[in-house]
């Protein structure tokens, strides 16, 4: 699974902004997906989540927003 965290200008509630405002859709291209193929997989899932504002806290240290981080890691831990 590829998890895509959008840039600072792509937050909000319109997922098209996060998808089309970056090159995330290129991750579904066959040239990239073939790197994730083997006898048991046909490629990788791409998870493009969107934060209502920005991923980073206002402290400027580049730490991911706590609520987003906790929920993302909680969800990922249930995936198999």
Secondary structure, DSSP 8 states (H G I E B T S, - for coil): -EEEE--GGG-SS-HHHHHHSSSGGGGGSHHHHGGGEETTEES--EEEE--SS-SB-TTSS--B-HHHHHHHHHHHHH--
